[in-house]
Amino acid sequence: MGSEEPLDRWAERRNRRIRPVGQLKAVIIGHEDRPSHLHPNLPRLLLRWDGYQWLPEEYAENFAAAQRLLHGIPGNGVIQAAPPPPQKKSVGRHRKPA
């Protein structure tokens, strides 16, 4: 903090830098120091920041499941087949009869 900077301005700047309470992160179980995108088939532990420490929150089977939980994506991650588009009825003289 500079001697010329007001305390409220310094506190506001500091609050923008600190980690927000409730933030989630995923770690590889047994390899917490490795980046979480490595070894995509290993189980993950989701941790939540409480303002002081990381606390265990939830278990995920693999990297993809952990990402769905971290980002609030519903479902199991399997891409469902899209229903076929509705058949349009031909209109006008320039269209062939159906």
Secondary structure, DSSP 4 states (H G I P E B T S, - for coil): --TTS-HHHHHHHHHHHSPPTT-EEEEETTBTTS-TTSSTTS-EEEEEE-SSSEEEEEEESSHHHHHHHHHT--S-SPPPPPPPPPPPPP-STTSPP-
